[in-house]
Amino acid sequence: MAPRERAGVSVAQCTSCAGLFLRRLDRGVLIEAENDWHLSSGPSTQPIPRITTGMAAPTMTLETPHARSFVDELFG
């Protein structure tokens, strides 16, 4: 087992199977951090522009990929 520290949580990782093992208390800390991450990473939208005559179509922007979850950022 190799000890690791992530987001204030102690995690033991098996060197042969790469499994992660943590205490129940640490699991609760990760769940709270996950919930906070989702609340702060909600959709960010721009206001709808007012349509005027002679208006050109908006340019398409490519969104940068982001982690699906807090735990994905930690261990992904």
PDB file of N, H, CA, C and O in Angstrom:
ATOM      1  N   MET A   1       0.838  -1.174   0.000  1.00  0.00           N
ATOM      2  CA  MET A   1       0.000   0.000   0.000  1.00  0.00           C
ATOM      3  C   MET A   1       0.887   1.243   0.000  1.00  0.00           C
ATOM      4  O   MET A   1       1.859   1.345   0.749  1.00  0.00           O
ATOM      5  N   ALA A   2       0.519   2.170  -0.858  1.00  0.00           N
ATOM      6  H   ALA A   2      -0.271   2.087  -1.467  1.00  0.00           H
ATOM      7  CA  ALA A   2       1.231   3.444  -0.929  1.00  0.00           C
ATOM      8  C   ALA A   2       0.301   4.548  -0.434  1.00  0.00           C
ATOM      9  O   ALA A   2      -0.765   4.759  -1.012  1.00  0.00           O
ATOM     10  N   PRO A   3       0.693   5.261   0.639  1.00  0.00           N
ATOM     11  CA  PRO A   3      -0.172   6.325   1.144  1.00  0.00           C
ATOM     12  C   PRO A   3      -0.123   7.547   0.227  1.00  0.00           C
ATOM     13  O   PRO A   3       0.933   7.910  -0.290  1.00  0.00           O
ATOM     14  N   ARG A   4      -1.286   8.174   0.037  1.00  0.00           N
ATOM     15  H   ARG A   4      -2.144   7.879   0.458  1.00  0.00           H
ATOM     16  CA  ARG A   4      -1.394   9.383  -0.786  1.00  0.00           C
ATOM     17  C   ARG A   4      -2.255  10.394  -0.048  1.00  0.00           C
ATOM     18  O   ARG A   4      -3.144  10.015   0.715  1.00  0.00           O
ATOM     19  N   GLU A   5      -2.001  11.655  -0.265  1.00  0.00           N
ATOM     20  H   GLU A   5      -1.279  11.963  -0.884  1.00  0.00           H
ATOM     21  CA  GLU A   5      -2.781  12.734   0.334  1.00  0.00           C
ATOM     22  C   GLU A   5      -3.425  13.519  -0.794  1.00  0.00           C
ATOM     23  O   GLU A   5      -2.724  14.058  -1.650  1.00  0.00           O
ATOM     24  N   ARG A   6      -4.756  13.592  -0.808  1.00  0.00           N
ATOM     25  H   ARG A   6      -5.326  13.154  -0.113  1.00  0.00           H
ATOM     26  CA  ARG A   6      -5.512  14.312  -1.831  1.00  0.00           C
ATOM     27  C   ARG A   6      -6.602  15.120  -1.164  1.00  0.00           C
ATOM     28  O   ARG A   6      -7.449  14.560  -0.467  1.00  0.00           O
ATOM     29  N   ALA A   7      -6.598  16.424  -1.362  1.00  0.00           N
ATOM     30  H   ALA A   7      -5.911  16.880  -1.928  1.00  0.00           H
ATOM     31  CA  ALA A   7      -7.632  17.332  -0.853  1.00  0.00           C
ATOM     32  C   ALA A   7      -7.854  17.160   0.650  1.00  0.00           C
ATOM     33  O   ALA A   7      -8.988  17.203   1.128  1.00  0.00           O
ATOM     34  N   GLY A   8      -6.768  16.965   1.385  1.00  0.00           N
ATOM     35  H   GLY A   8      -5.847  16.930   0.997  1.00  0.00           H
ATOM     36  CA  GLY A   8      -6.878  16.812   2.828  1.00  0.00           C
ATOM     37  C   GLY A   8      -7.346  15.455   3.279  1.00  0.00           C
ATOM     38  O   GLY A   8      -7.696  15.288   4.447  1.00  0.00           O
ATOM     39  N   VAL A   9      -7.366  14.474   2.394  1.00  0.00           N
ATOM     40  H   VAL A   9      -7.082  14.609   1.444  1.00  0.00           H
ATOM     41  CA  VAL A   9      -7.838  13.129   2.701  1.00  0.00           C
ATOM     42  C   VAL A   9      -6.690  12.153   2.503  1.00  0.00           C
ATOM     43  O   VAL A   9      -5.995  12.195   1.488  1.00  0.00           O
ATOM     44  N   SER A  10      -6.495  11.270   3.482  1.00  0.00           N
ATOM     45  H   SER A  10      -7.060  11.235   4.306  1.00  0.00           H
ATOM     46  CA  SER A  10      -5.476  10.234   3.370  1.00  0.00           C
ATOM     47  C   SER A  10      -6.062   9.023   2.658  1.00  0.00           C
ATOM     48  O   SER A  10      -7.091   8.485   3.065  1.00  0.00           O
ATOM     49  N   VAL A  11      -5.401   8.609   1.600  1.00  0.00           N
ATOM     50  H   VAL A  11      -4.565   9.046   1.269  1.00  0.00           H
ATOM     51  CA  VAL A  11      -5.863   7.486   0.790  1.00  0.00           C
ATOM     52  C   VAL A  11      -4.717   6.493   0.669  1.00  0.00           C
ATOM     53  O   VAL A  11      -3.573   6.892   0.448  1.00  0.00           O
ATOM     54  N   ALA A  12      -5.007   5.212   0.809  1.00  0.00           N
ATOM     55  H   ALA A  12      -5.936   4.888   0.988  1.00  0.00           H
ATOM     56  CA  ALA A  12      -4.019   4.168   0.584  1.00  0.00           C
ATOM     57  C   ALA A  12      -4.304   3.543  -0.771  1.00  0.00           C
ATOM     58  O   ALA A  12      -5.432   3.139  -1.054  1.00  0.00           O
ATOM     59  N   GLN A  13      -3.270   3.463  -1.613  1.00  0.00           N
ATOM     60  H   GLN A  13      -2.353   3.791  -1.383  1.00  0.00           H
ATOM     61  CA  GLN A  13      -3.446   2.872  -2.937  1.00  0.00           C
ATOM     62  C   GLN A  13      -2.618   1.598  -3.030  1.00  0.00           C
ATOM     63  O   GLN A  13      -1.425   1.587  -2.724  1.00  0.00           O
ATOM     64  N   CYS A  14      -3.270   0.536  -3.453  1.00  0.00           N
ATOM     65  H   CYS A  14      -4.239   0.545  -3.701  1.00  0.00           H
ATOM     66  CA  CYS A  14      -2.605  -0.750  -3.616  1.00  0.00           C
ATOM     67  C   CYS A  14      -1.651  -0.660  -4.802  1.00  0.00           C
ATOM     68  O   CYS A  14      -2.029  -0.182  -5.872  1.00  0.00           O
ATOM     69  N   THR A  15      -0.425  -1.114  -4.613  1.00  0.00           N
ATOM     70  H   THR A  15      -0.118  -1.502  -3.744  1.00  0.00           H
ATOM     71  CA  THR A  15       0.575  -1.025  -5.681  1.00  0.00           C
ATOM     72  C   THR A  15       0.378  -2.099  -6.752  1.00  0.00           C
ATOM     73  O   THR A  15       0.871  -1.944  -7.869  1.00  0.00           O
ATOM     74  N   SER A  16      -0.334  -3.182  -6.433  1.00  0.00           N
ATOM     75  H   SER A  16      -0.734  -3.308  -5.526  1.00  0.00           H
ATOM     76  CA  SER A  16      -0.508  -4.219  -7.443  1.00  0.00           C
ATOM     77  C   SER A  16      -1.793  -4.057  -8.264  1.00  0.00           C
ATOM     78  O   SER A  16      -1.784  -4.281  -9.474  1.00  0.00           O
ATOM     79  N   CYS A  17      -2.907  -3.665  -7.609  1.00  0.00           N
ATOM     80  H   CYS A  17      -2.915  -3.483  -6.625  1.00  0.00           H
ATOM     81  CA  CYS A  17      -4.166  -3.559  -8.353  1.00  0.00           C
ATOM     82  C   CYS A  17      -4.632  -2.118  -8.549  1.00  0.00           C
ATOM     83  O   CYS A  17      -5.629  -1.884  -9.232  1.00  0.00           O
ATOM     84  N   ALA A  18      -3.924  -1.140  -7.957  1.00  0.00           N
ATOM     85  H   ALA A  18      -3.114  -1.329  -7.402  1.00  0.00           H
ATOM     86  CA  ALA A  18      -4.240   0.292  -8.040  1.00  0.00           C
ATOM     87  C   ALA A  18      -5.565   0.633  -7.370  1.00  0.00           C
ATOM     88  O   ALA A  18      -6.134   1.691  -7.640  1.00  0.00           O
ATOM     89  N   GLY A  19      -6.069  -0.244  -6.501  1.00  0.00           N
ATOM     90  H   GLY A  19      -5.607  -1.103  -6.282  1.00  0.00           H
ATOM     91  CA  GLY A  19      -7.295   0.043  -5.766  1.00  0.00           C
ATOM     92  C   GLY A  19      -7.066   1.133  -4.736  1.00  0.00           C
ATOM     93  O   GLY A  19      -5.967   1.263  -4.196  1.00  0.00           O
ATOM     94  N   LEU A  20      -8.098   1.915  -4.461  1.00  0.00           N
ATOM     95  H   LEU A  20      -8.991   1.809  -4.900  1.00  0.00           H
ATOM     96  CA  LEU A  20      -8.020   2.991  -3.485  1.00  0.00           C
ATOM     97  C   LEU A  20      -8.791   2.604  -2.234  1.00  0.00           C
ATOM     98  O   LEU A  20      -9.915   2.108  -2.314  1.00  0.00           O
ATOM     99  N   PHE A  21      -8.182   2.831  -1.087  1.00  0.00           N
ATOM    100  H   PHE A  21      -7.269   3.233  -1.023  1.00  0.00           H
ATOM    101  CA  PHE A  21      -8.795   2.490   0.186  1.00  0.00           C
ATOM    102  C   PHE A  21      -8.734   3.714   1.089  1.00  0.00           C
ATOM    103  O   PHE A  21      -7.687   4.347   1.229  1.00  0.00           O
ATOM    104  N   LEU A  22      -9.888   4.042   1.708  1.00  0.00           N
ATOM    105  H   LEU A  22     -10.738   3.527   1.595  1.00  0.00           H
ATOM    106  CA  LEU A  22      -9.932   5.185   2.600  1.00  0.00           C
ATOM    107  C   LEU A  22     -10.881   4.920   3.755  1.00  0.00           C
ATOM    108  O   LEU A  22     -11.726   4.027   3.695  1.00  0.00           O
ATOM    109  N   ARG A  23     -10.724   5.715   4.811  1.00  0.00           N
ATOM    110  H   ARG A  23     -10.037   6.440   4.860  1.00  0.00           H
ATOM    111  CA  ARG A  23     -11.574   5.577   5.986  1.00  0.00           C
ATOM    112  C   ARG A  23     -12.963   6.152   5.694  1.00  0.00           C
ATOM    113  O   ARG A  23     -13.129   6.966   4.786  1.00  0.00           O
ATOM    114  N   ARG A  24     -13.948   5.723   6.466  1.00  0.00           N
ATOM    115  H   ARG A  24     -13.814   5.062   7.203  1.00  0.00           H
ATOM    116  CA  ARG A  24     -15.310   6.197   6.287  1.00  0.00           C
ATOM    117  C   ARG A  24     -15.402   7.713   6.481  1.00  0.00           C
ATOM    118  O   ARG A  24     -16.127   8.385   5.747  1.00  0.00           O
ATOM    119  N   LEU A  25     -14.682   8.249   7.449  1.00  0.00           N
ATOM    120  H   LEU A  25     -14.093   7.702   8.045  1.00  0.00           H
ATOM    121  CA  LEU A  25     -14.669   9.688   7.692  1.00  0.00           C
ATOM    122  C   LEU A  25     -14.131  10.438   6.469  1.00  0.00           C
ATOM    123  O   LEU A  25     -14.681  11.463   6.067  1.00  0.00           O
ATOM    124  N   ASP A  26     -13.047   9.913   5.884  1.00  0.00           N
ATOM    125  H   ASP A  26     -12.600   9.081   6.210  1.00  0.00           H
ATOM    126  CA  ASP A  26     -12.475  10.544   4.692  1.00  0.00           C
ATOM    127  C   ASP A  26     -13.425  10.459   3.500  1.00  0.00           C
ATOM    128  O   ASP A  26     -13.460  11.361   2.664  1.00  0.00           O
ATOM    129  N   ARG A  27     -14.183   9.386   3.426  1.00  0.00           N
ATOM    130  H   ARG A  27     -14.154   8.653   4.106  1.00  0.00           H
ATOM    131  CA  ARG A  27     -15.180   9.271   2.360  1.00  0.00           C
ATOM    132  C   ARG A  27     -16.227  10.381   2.482  1.00  0.00           C
ATOM    133  O   ARG A  27     -16.648  10.956   1.478  1.00  0.00           O
ATOM    134  N   GLY A  28     -16.642  10.676   3.708  1.00  0.00           N
ATOM    135  H   GLY A  28     -16.301  10.209   4.523  1.00  0.00           H
ATOM    136  CA  GLY A  28     -17.589  11.761   3.935  1.00  0.00           C
ATOM    137  C   GLY A  28     -17.021  13.110   3.524  1.00  0.00           C
ATOM    138  O   GLY A  28     -17.741  13.946   2.978  1.00  0.00           O
ATOM    139  N   VAL A  29     -15.733  13.331   3.782  1.00  0.00           N
ATOM    140  H   VAL A  29     -15.148  12.652   4.225  1.00  0.00           H
ATOM    141  CA  VAL A  29     -15.075  14.580   3.371  1.00  0.00           C
ATOM    142  C   VAL A  29     -15.066  14.704   1.851  1.00  0.00           C
ATOM    143  O   VAL A  29     -15.315  15.783   1.313  1.00  0.00           O
ATOM    144  N   LEU A  30     -14.781  13.606   1.159  1.00  0.00           N
ATOM    145  H   LEU A  30     -14.578  12.729   1.595  1.00  0.00           H
ATOM    146  CA  LEU A  30     -14.788  13.621  -0.311  1.00  0.00           C
ATOM    147  C   LEU A  30     -16.195  13.864  -0.867  1.00  0.00           C
ATOM    148  O   LEU A  30     -16.352  14.564  -1.868  1.00  0.00           O
ATOM    149  N   ILE A  31     -17.208  13.296  -0.230  1.00  0.00           N
ATOM    150  H   ILE A  31     -17.081  12.728   0.583  1.00  0.00           H
ATOM    151  CA  ILE A  31     -18.588  13.498  -0.686  1.00  0.00           C
ATOM    152  C   ILE A  31     -18.977  14.968  -0.541  1.00  0.00           C
ATOM    153  O   ILE A  31     -19.596  15.537  -1.439  1.00  0.00           O
ATOM    154  N   GLU A  32     -18.617  15.581   0.582  1.00  0.00           N
ATOM    155  H   GLU A  32     -18.114  15.119   1.312  1.00  0.00           H
ATOM    156  CA  GLU A  32     -18.908  17.007   0.772  1.00  0.00           C
ATOM    157  C   GLU A  32     -18.167  17.857  -0.250  1.00  0.00           C
ATOM    158  O   GLU A  32     -18.736  18.802  -0.797  1.00  0.00           O
ATOM    159  N   ALA A  33     -16.908  17.535  -0.513  1.00  0.00           N
ATOM    160  H   ALA A  33     -16.446  16.768  -0.069  1.00  0.00           H
ATOM    161  CA  ALA A  33     -16.133  18.285  -1.515  1.00  0.00           C
ATOM    162  C   ALA A  33     -16.737  18.112  -2.904  1.00  0.00           C
ATOM    163  O   ALA A  33     -16.756  19.053  -3.698  1.00  0.00           O
ATOM    164  N   GLU A  34     -17.228  16.912  -3.197  1.00  0.00           N
ATOM    165  H   GLU A  34     -17.212  16.148  -2.552  1.00  0.00           H
ATOM    166  CA  GLU A  34     -17.879  16.643  -4.488  1.00  0.00           C
ATOM    167  C   GLU A  34     -19.136  17.499  -4.634  1.00  0.00           C
ATOM    168  O   GLU A  34     -19.368  18.092  -5.688  1.00  0.00           O
ATOM    169  N   ASN A  35     -19.948  17.561  -3.575  1.00  0.00           N
ATOM    170  H   ASN A  35     -19.759  17.079  -2.720  1.00  0.00           H
ATOM    171  CA  ASN A  35     -21.165  18.375  -3.620  1.00  0.00           C
ATOM    172  C   ASN A  35     -20.837  19.850  -3.811  1.00  0.00           C
ATOM    173  O   ASN A  35     -21.490  20.532  -4.600  1.00  0.00           O
ATOM    174  N   ASP A  36     -19.823  20.351  -3.091  1.00  0.00           N
ATOM    175  H   ASP A  36     -19.293  19.796  -2.450  1.00  0.00           H
ATOM    176  CA  ASP A  36     -19.410  21.748  -3.243  1.00  0.00           C
ATOM    177  C   ASP A  36     -18.910  22.026  -4.654  1.00  0.00           C
ATOM    178  O   ASP A  36     -19.185  23.086  -5.217  1.00  0.00           O
ATOM    179  N   TRP A  37     -18.177  21.074  -5.226  1.00  0.00           N
ATOM    180  H   TRP A  37     -17.953  20.213  -4.769  1.00  0.00           H
ATOM    181  CA  TRP A  37     -17.639  21.243  -6.582  1.00  0.00           C
ATOM    182  C   TRP A  37     -18.772  21.384  -7.581  1.00  0.00           C
ATOM    183  O   TRP A  37     -18.718  22.239  -8.465  1.00  0.00           O
ATOM    184  N   HIS A  38     -19.806  20.544  -7.449  1.00  0.00           N
ATOM    185  H   HIS A  38     -19.849  19.849  -6.731  1.00  0.00           H
ATOM    186  CA  HIS A  38     -20.924  20.602  -8.382  1.00  0.00           C
ATOM    187  C   HIS A  38     -21.707  21.907  -8.250  1.00  0.00           C
ATOM    188  O   HIS A  38     -22.182  22.452  -9.246  1.00  0.00           O
ATOM    189  N   LEU A  39     -21.842  22.407  -7.023  1.00  0.00           N
ATOM    190  H   LEU A  39     -21.457  21.964  -6.214  1.00  0.00           H
ATOM    191  CA  LEU A  39     -22.551  23.667  -6.822  1.00  0.00           C
ATOM    192  C   LEU A  39     -21.800  24.834  -7.454  1.00  0.00           C
ATOM    193  O   LEU A  39     -22.417  25.748  -8.001  1.00  0.00           O
ATOM    194  N   SER A  40     -20.467  24.805  -7.381  1.00  0.00           N
ATOM    195  H   SER A  40     -19.965  24.063  -6.937  1.00  0.00           H
ATOM    196  CA  SER A  40     -19.679  25.920  -7.915  1.00  0.00           C
ATOM    197  C   SER A  40     -19.400  25.796  -9.405  1.00  0.00           C
ATOM    198  O   SER A  40     -18.985  26.771 -10.032  1.00  0.00           O
ATOM    199  N   SER A  41     -19.616  24.624  -9.986  1.00  0.00           N
ATOM    200  H   SER A  41     -19.953  23.832  -9.477  1.00  0.00           H
ATOM    201  CA  SER A  41     -19.298  24.445 -11.405  1.00  0.00           C
ATOM    202  C   SER A  41     -20.549  24.341 -12.259  1.00  0.00           C
ATOM    203  O   SER A  41     -20.556  23.666 -13.288  1.00  0.00           O
ATOM    204  N   GLY A  42     -21.599  25.008 -11.830  1.00  0.00           N
ATOM    205  H   GLY A  42     -21.594  25.556 -10.993  1.00  0.00           H
ATOM    206  CA  GLY A  42     -22.857  24.988 -12.582  1.00  0.00           C
ATOM    207  C   GLY A  42     -22.688  25.615 -13.953  1.00  0.00           C
ATOM    208  O   GLY A  42     -21.635  26.174 -14.262  1.00  0.00           O
ATOM    209  N   PRO A  43     -23.707  25.525 -14.760  1.00  0.00           N
ATOM    210  CA  PRO A  43     -23.597  26.061 -16.118  1.00  0.00           C
ATOM    211  C   PRO A  43     -23.405  27.576 -16.107  1.00  0.00           C
ATOM    212  O   PRO A  43     -24.070  28.305 -15.372  1.00  0.00           O
ATOM    213  N   SER A  44     -22.492  28.012 -16.931  1.00  0.00           N
ATOM    214  H   SER A  44     -21.951  27.420 -17.528  1.00  0.00           H
ATOM    215  CA  SER A  44     -22.285  29.451 -17.071  1.00  0.00           C
ATOM    216  C   SER A  44     -22.786  29.840 -18.460  1.00  0.00           C
ATOM    217  O   SER A  44     -22.254  29.383 -19.472  1.00  0.00           O
ATOM    218  N   THR A  45     -23.781  30.661 -18.496  1.00  0.00           N
ATOM    219  H   THR A  45     -24.212  31.032 -17.673  1.00  0.00           H
ATOM    220  CA  THR A  45     -24.378  31.035 -19.774  1.00  0.00           C
ATOM    221  C   THR A  45     -24.283  32.538 -19.974  1.00  0.00           C
ATOM    222  O   THR A  45     -24.236  33.310 -19.016  1.00  0.00           O
ATOM    223  N   GLN A  46     -24.258  32.925 -21.210  1.00  0.00           N
ATOM    224  H   GLN A  46     -24.296  32.297 -21.988  1.00  0.00           H
ATOM    225  CA  GLN A  46     -24.253  34.331 -21.574  1.00  0.00           C
ATOM    226  C   GLN A  46     -25.698  34.781 -21.758  1.00  0.00           C
ATOM    227  O   GLN A  46     -26.545  33.978 -22.149  1.00  0.00           O
ATOM    228  N   PRO A  47     -25.993  36.051 -21.483  1.00  0.00           N
ATOM    229  CA  PRO A  47     -27.357  36.517 -21.730  1.00  0.00           C
ATOM    230  C   PRO A  47     -27.666  36.489 -23.228  1.00  0.00           C
ATOM    231  O   PRO A  47     -26.773  36.665 -24.057  1.00  0.00           O
ATOM    232  N   ILE A  48     -28.910  36.272 -23.558  1.00  0.00           N
ATOM    233  H   ILE A  48     -29.635  36.129 -22.884  1.00  0.00           H
ATOM    234  CA  ILE A  48     -29.330  36.220 -24.961  1.00  0.00           C
ATOM    235  C   ILE A  48     -29.253  37.638 -25.535  1.00  0.00           C
ATOM    236  O   ILE A  48     -29.809  38.575 -24.962  1.00  0.00           O
ATOM    237  N   PRO A  49     -28.563  37.788 -26.665  1.00  0.00           N
ATOM    238  CA  PRO A  49     -28.441  39.128 -27.236  1.00  0.00           C
ATOM    239  C   PRO A  49     -29.765  39.607 -27.829  1.00  0.00           C
ATOM    240  O   PRO A  49     -30.592  38.811 -28.272  1.00  0.00           O
ATOM    241  N   ARG A  50     -29.937  40.897 -27.825  1.00  0.00           N
ATOM    242  H   ARG A  50     -29.265  41.544 -27.465  1.00  0.00           H
ATOM    243  CA  ARG A  50     -31.120  41.493 -28.434  1.00  0.00           C
ATOM    244  C   ARG A  50     -30.963  41.400 -29.957  1.00  0.00           C
ATOM    245  O   ARG A  50     -29.920  41.765 -30.499  1.00  0.00           O
ATOM    246  N   ILE A  51     -31.980  40.923 -30.629  1.00  0.00           N
ATOM    247  H   ILE A  51     -32.828  40.627 -30.189  1.00  0.00           H
ATOM    248  CA  ILE A  51     -31.922  40.754 -32.088  1.00  0.00           C
ATOM    249  C   ILE A  51     -32.199  42.090 -32.759  1.00  0.00           C
ATOM    250  O   ILE A  51     -33.187  42.765 -32.472  1.00  0.00           O
ATOM    251  N   THR A  52     -31.300  42.446 -33.659  1.00  0.00           N
ATOM    252  H   THR A  52     -30.497  41.897 -33.893  1.00  0.00           H
ATOM    253  CA  THR A  52     -31.459  43.692 -34.414  1.00  0.00           C
ATOM    254  C   THR A  52     -31.334  43.383 -35.904  1.00  0.00           C
ATOM    255  O   THR A  52     -30.849  42.317 -36.284  1.00  0.00           O
ATOM    256  N   THR A  53     -31.771  44.313 -36.740  1.00  0.00           N
ATOM    257  H   THR A  53     -32.165  45.179 -36.432  1.00  0.00           H
ATOM    258  CA  THR A  53     -31.659  44.103 -38.187  1.00  0.00           C
ATOM    259  C   THR A  53     -30.186  44.154 -38.583  1.00  0.00           C
ATOM    260  O   THR A  53     -29.409  44.929 -38.026  1.00  0.00           O
ATOM    261  N   GLY A  54     -29.823  43.342 -39.527  1.00  0.00           N
ATOM    262  H   GLY A  54     -30.455  42.713 -39.980  1.00  0.00           H
ATOM    263  CA  GLY A  54     -28.440  43.296 -40.010  1.00  0.00           C
ATOM    264  C   GLY A  54     -27.488  42.606 -39.052  1.00  0.00           C
ATOM    265  O   GLY A  54     -26.271  42.724 -39.191  1.00  0.00           O
ATOM    266  N   MET A  55     -28.024  41.895 -38.093  1.00  0.00           N
ATOM    267  H   MET A  55     -29.013  41.798 -37.979  1.00  0.00           H
ATOM    268  CA  MET A  55     -27.188  41.220 -37.093  1.00  0.00           C
ATOM    269  C   MET A  55     -26.559  39.977 -37.705  1.00  0.00           C
ATOM    270  O   MET A  55     -27.245  39.204 -38.374  1.00  0.00           O
ATOM    271  N   ALA A  56     -25.258  39.774 -37.485  1.00  0.00           N
ATOM    272  H   ALA A  56     -24.701  40.403 -36.942  1.00  0.00           H
ATOM    273  CA  ALA A  56     -24.545  38.602 -37.994  1.00  0.00           C
ATOM    274  C   ALA A  56     -24.693  37.446 -36.994  1.00  0.00           C
ATOM    275  O   ALA A  56     -24.914  37.653 -35.801  1.00  0.00           O
ATOM    276  N   ALA A  57     -24.565  36.249 -37.513  1.00  0.00           N
ATOM    277  H   ALA A  57     -24.384  36.080 -38.482  1.00  0.00           H
ATOM    278  CA  ALA A  57     -24.638  35.062 -36.651  1.00  0.00           C
ATOM    279  C   ALA A  57     -23.448  35.060 -35.703  1.00  0.00           C
ATOM    280  O   ALA A  57     -22.353  35.466 -36.095  1.00  0.00           O
ATOM    281  N   PRO A  58     -23.637  34.612 -34.462  1.00  0.00           N
ATOM    282  CA  PRO A  58     -22.526  34.576 -33.509  1.00  0.00           C
ATOM    283  C   PRO A  58     -21.487  33.543 -33.915  1.00  0.00           C
ATOM    284  O   PRO A  58     -21.810  32.534 -34.542  1.00  0.00           O
ATOM    285  N   THR A  59     -20.245  33.803 -33.555  1.00  0.00           N
ATOM    286  H   THR A  59     -19.982  34.623 -33.046  1.00  0.00           H
ATOM    287  CA  THR A  59     -19.168  32.853 -33.851  1.00  0.00           C
ATOM    288  C   THR A  59     -19.248  31.704 -32.861  1.00  0.00           C
ATOM    289  O   THR A  59     -19.603  31.894 -31.698  1.00  0.00           O
ATOM    290  N   MET A  60     -18.921  30.534 -33.326  1.00  0.00           N
ATOM    291  H   MET A  60     -18.633  30.380 -34.271  1.00  0.00           H
ATOM    292  CA  MET A  60     -18.946  29.353 -32.479  1.00  0.00           C
ATOM    293  C   MET A  60     -17.632  29.269 -31.716  1.00  0.00           C
ATOM    294  O   MET A  60     -16.559  29.406 -32.304  1.00  0.00           O
ATOM    295  N   THR A  61     -17.713  29.046 -30.412  1.00  0.00           N
ATOM    296  H   THR A  61     -18.585  28.935 -29.935  1.00  0.00           H
ATOM    297  CA  THR A  61     -16.517  28.876 -29.601  1.00  0.00           C
ATOM    298  C   THR A  61     -16.451  27.435 -29.142  1.00  0.00           C
ATOM    299  O   THR A  61     -17.468  26.822 -28.820  1.00  0.00           O
ATOM    300  N   LEU A  62     -15.252  26.907 -29.117  1.00  0.00           N
ATOM    301  H   LEU A  62     -14.425  27.405 -29.379  1.00  0.00           H
ATOM    302  CA  LEU A  62     -15.053  25.540 -28.651  1.00  0.00           C
ATOM    303  C   LEU A  62     -14.822  25.574 -27.149  1.00  0.00           C
ATOM    304  O   LEU A  62     -13.932  26.273 -26.663  1.00  0.00           O
ATOM    305  N   GLU A  63     -15.619  24.826 -26.427  1.00  0.00           N
ATOM    306  H   GLU A  63     -16.342  24.258 -26.822  1.00  0.00           H
ATOM    307  CA  GLU A  63     -15.469  24.774 -24.982  1.00  0.00           C
ATOM    308  C   GLU A  63     -14.304  23.860 -24.634  1.00  0.00           C
ATOM    309  O   GLU A  63     -14.084  22.834 -25.279  1.00  0.00           O
ATOM    310  N   THR A  64     -13.570  24.246 -23.615  1.00  0.00           N
ATOM    311  H   THR A  64     -13.748  25.079 -23.091  1.00  0.00           H
ATOM    312  CA  THR A  64     -12.475  23.402 -23.164  1.00  0.00           C
ATOM    313  C   THR A  64     -13.058  22.270 -22.321  1.00  0.00           C
ATOM    314  O   THR A  64     -13.974  22.493 -21.529  1.00  0.00           O
ATOM    315  N   PRO A  65     -12.533  21.065 -22.489  1.00  0.00           N
ATOM    316  CA  PRO A  65     -13.064  19.953 -21.703  1.00  0.00           C
ATOM    317  C   PRO A  65     -12.740  20.157 -20.226  1.00  0.00           C
ATOM    318  O   PRO A  65     -11.671  20.665 -19.888  1.00  0.00           O
ATOM    319  N   HIS A  66     -13.650  19.765 -19.358  1.00  0.00           N
ATOM    320  H   HIS A  66     -14.518  19.352 -19.633  1.00  0.00           H
ATOM    321  CA  HIS A  66     -13.420  19.894 -17.929  1.00  0.00           C
ATOM    322  C   HIS A  66     -13.761  18.582 -17.251  1.00  0.00           C
ATOM    323  O   HIS A  66     -14.427  17.714 -17.815  1.00  0.00           O
ATOM    324  N   ALA A  67     -13.294  18.469 -16.048  1.00  0.00           N
ATOM    325  H   ALA A  67     -12.752  19.173 -15.590  1.00  0.00           H
ATOM    326  CA  ALA A  67     -13.529  17.244 -15.292  1.00  0.00           C
ATOM    327  C   ALA A  67     -15.021  17.071 -15.027  1.00  0.00           C
ATOM    328  O   ALA A  67     -15.744  18.052 -14.852  1.00  0.00           O
ATOM    329  N   ARG A  68     -15.473  15.836 -15.000  1.00  0.00           N
ATOM    330  H   ARG A  68     -14.886  15.039 -15.143  1.00  0.00           H
ATOM    331  CA  ARG A  68     -16.885  15.551 -14.752  1.00  0.00           C
ATOM    332  C   ARG A  68     -17.237  15.663 -13.289  1.00  0.00           C
ATOM    333  O   ARG A  68     -18.404  15.851 -12.946  1.00  0.00           O
ATOM    334  N   SER A  69     -16.239  15.548 -12.408  1.00  0.00           N
ATOM    335  H   SER A  69     -15.291  15.396 -12.687  1.00  0.00           H
ATOM    336  CA  SER A  69     -16.506  15.616 -10.981  1.00  0.00           C
ATOM    337  C   SER A  69     -15.245  16.004 -10.232  1.00  0.00           C
ATOM    338  O   SER A  69     -14.151  16.007 -10.795  1.00  0.00           O
ATOM    339  N   PHE A  70     -15.405  16.330  -8.959  1.00  0.00           N
ATOM    340  H   PHE A  70     -16.294  16.328  -8.501  1.00  0.00           H
ATOM    341  CA  PHE A  70     -14.282  16.675  -8.086  1.00  0.00           C
ATOM    342  C   PHE A  70     -13.343  15.486  -7.951  1.00  0.00           C
ATOM    343  O   PHE A  70     -12.123  15.643  -8.012  1.00  0.00           O
ATOM    344  N   VAL A  71     -13.906  14.301  -7.767  1.00  0.00           N
ATOM    345  H   VAL A  71     -14.897  14.173  -7.716  1.00  0.00           H
ATOM    346  CA  VAL A  71     -13.086  13.097  -7.618  1.00  0.00           C
ATOM    347  C   VAL A  71     -12.343  12.807  -8.924  1.00  0.00           C
ATOM    348  O   VAL A  71     -11.213  12.319  -8.895  1.00  0.00           O
ATOM    349  N   ASP A  72     -12.958  13.100 -10.052  1.00  0.00           N
ATOM    350  H   ASP A  72     -13.876  13.496 -10.075  1.00  0.00           H
ATOM    351  CA  ASP A  72     -12.286  12.950 -11.351  1.00  0.00           C
ATOM    352  C   ASP A  72     -11.074  13.861 -11.430  1.00  0.00           C
ATOM    353  O   ASP A  72     -10.044  13.470 -11.979  1.00  0.00           O
ATOM    354  N   GLU A  73     -11.181  15.085 -10.884  1.00  0.00           N
ATOM    355  H   GLU A  73     -12.018  15.403 -10.438  1.00  0.00           H
ATOM    356  CA  GLU A  73     -10.033  15.978 -10.856  1.00  0.00           C
ATOM    357  C   GLU A  73      -8.927  15.441  -9.954  1.00  0.00           C
ATOM    358  O   GLU A  73      -7.744  15.580 -10.265  1.00  0.00           O
ATOM    359  N   LEU A  74      -9.310  14.827  -8.838  1.00  0.00           N
ATOM    360  H   LEU A  74     -10.271  14.713  -8.585  1.00  0.00           H
ATOM    361  CA  LEU A  74      -8.324  14.319  -7.907  1.00  0.00           C
ATOM    362  C   LEU A  74      -7.570  13.106  -8.424  1.00  0.00           C
ATOM    363  O   LEU A  74      -6.343  13.042  -8.344  1.00  0.00           O
ATOM    364  N   PHE A  75      -8.314  12.146  -8.955  1.00  0.00           N
ATOM    365  H   PHE A  75      -9.311  12.198  -9.020  1.00  0.00           H
ATOM    366  CA  PHE A  75      -7.716  10.865  -9.313  1.00  0.00           C
ATOM    367  C   PHE A  75      -7.711  10.576 -10.804  1.00  0.00           C
ATOM    368  O   PHE A  75      -7.197   9.540 -11.225  1.00  0.00           O
ATOM    369  N   GLY A  76      -8.271  11.469 -11.612  1.00  0.00           N
ATOM    370  H   GLY A  76      -8.689  12.311 -11.270  1.00  0.00           H
ATOM    371  CA  GLY A  76      -8.388  11.229 -13.047  1.00  0.00           C
ATOM    372  C   GLY A  76      -7.109  11.323 -13.799  1.00  0.00           C
ATOM    373  O   GLY A  76      -7.094  11.138 -15.016  1.00  0.00           O
TER     374      GLY A  76
END
